[in-house]
Amino acid sequence: MSSRKKKYRPKSFESTGASGDTSANIYDSMLTSAAFMGLKDRQQVLYFYCKNQYYGVRKPKLDYPDIEAVQSDECFYMNLALAVKYGLYTKSGNKEFYKDMKALVEAGFIDVVSSGKITGTRSIYRFSDRWHNTG
């Protein structure tokens, strides 16, 4: 007799139940860390949307010779257009968006894999555990 795990079904307060709905875990150790608590509210929310991008959206293809060590399944896209779509910033809020992304990098939550600033393409990021050493 096999003991198959039942697929987790979100509770009604967690999801609408739509197919393809994704979730992203945020653990207490992160929420209560000095690094996370040192972020502004808007930066914390931006991090949650980065997690949404990572778990719910197509992964970037890494066709760059200088990015050999990074696995594409560890990466995600995030840019101002997506942040505007999510209602986090306005179209003219690029300074705030990039300042907040920089804060997430400096706090050790994400790393920049490829900046699209010069090429006009989407930037590629990956999550980092450097925040463990912050504080």
N, C-alpha and C positions, 0 to 999 in steps of 0.2 A: 504494500500500500504506500503510495507516494504522498508526501505531505507538501502539497503545492501551496504556496502563499497566495492568498487572495489579493487581487489587485486593489490597491487603495482607492476608495471612493471618497472624494471630498465631501465634506459636510456642506449643507446648504449655505452656511454663513461664509464658507471658503471660496465658493465657486458657483457659477450659474449652471454648471454641469454640461456646458457645451463641449462637444468633441474637439479634441486638439488643444484643450485648455491645459496650460502648463503651470507648474508651481516652482518656486525657488526658495529653498530653505535658508533661513537666517537663524543662526544659533545664538543662544544667550551669551556665550563667551565673547562673541563679536559685538553684540549690542551693548554689552556692559564694559567693553574694553575702553581704555583711555583714548586709543586712536579713533574709535568710532564716535565716542562721546565728544571728542575734540572737533568733529566736523560740524558745519552749520546744518540746519534742518534740510535746506535745499540740496546740499551735497549728499546727505544721507538718503534722501528720496532718489536722487540721481543714481546712487549706487544700486538701489532696489530695481530701477529700470534697466541698469546694466545687467543685473542678474536675469531679468526678464528676457533681454536680448540673447543672453548666453543660452538659456534653457528653451526658449521658444522660437528662435529664428534660425534660418539657415546659417551654417558656419562659413566663415571666410575661407577661400582657397588661397593658400600661401604659395605664390609662384615667384617668390623673391629669392635670389641666390644668397642674400645676406641674412636670411631668416631660416637657416637650416635646423637649428636646435629646437624650434618651437613647433609643436604639433598643432595642426589647424583645428583639431577638435577641442583645444583649450582656449580658442580665441572667439571674439565676438566683435561686431561692428557697433559703434555708437558715434553719432554726429548730431549737429545742431538740428537738422531736418527731422530726425527721429525724436529728439527732445521736444521740438515744437509740436510734432504729432501727438506726443504724450501729454501736451499741455504744461510742460515744465518751464518753458521759456517762450519768448516771442521771437519772431524772425529777426528782429534787430538786437536780440539778446546774446549775440555771439560772444561778446567779451565775458559775460557772466557764465555762459556754458563752458567755455574753455578754461576759465579761472576755476570753476568747480571740478572739472575733469583733472586739472593740474593738482588740485587739493587732494583728490582721491589717489593720484599717483604718489604725491609727497607723503601721504599718510600710510602708504604701503598696501592699499587695497587692490590697485590695478597697475599694470605695466603697459607702456606703449610698445606695441610690436612694430607697427608701421604707421608713420604719420602721413596723412594724405594732404597736408598743407601745401606742399610744393607742387605735387602732381594733380591736385584737385580731385583726388579720389577719397573714398571713405577711410577714415583711420581705423586701424585694427588694434584691439586691446586684448589682454588676457588678465585673469585674476591672479593675485599675488598673496602670499602669506607673510609678506614683510611687515604687516601691521602687528604681528605677534611681538615684534621687537620694539614697537613704538610705545612711548609713554614713559 
